[in-house]
Amino acid sequence: MDPSANQDVWDLFLTLPSLGAAPSPDTTGLDEEATNLLDMLARHSWKLTGETLGTDYAHEAYELAMLLVHKAPDVAREKDIPTQSAIITWAIASRHHLLGQDCGLDVPSLSRELGQTSQELFAGAQRVREATSGTR
């Protein structure tokens, strides 16, 4: 099988209808393990956040994942890709005040949609904010 066919399937999976395929991150200066982590985390976060919060937030999730891997790869590796992507989505929802009783997204519903407990998401988002110097 042609190796590019696998990439085509992966790109299709990581597509948002109005934005197209997830961008490929710049992995300059990273070792192979960090390159693979960054590629998976940035693109998966882009897709999950775009589907969950709306496409206006997809690029911010992508940037936060890139910042996390570059600044704190140990923190990025603490959780698996789906969990870390959910945490990034939660961090962005929190940053934009989208979470809460009168804010648009209900905490229990969003945590169920992301497949994690709200406690894990709150703690993970705090860890990501600290690791990236509170930039997001």
PyMOL commands that set and color helices and strands:
alter all, ss='L'
color gray80, all
select helices_A, chain A and resi 3-13+32-52+55-71+73-76+81-95+107-114+118-131
alter helices_A, ss='H'
color red, helices_A
select strands_A, chain A and resi 15-16+20-21
alter strands_A, ss='S'
color yellow, strands_A
deselect
rebuild
show_as cartoon
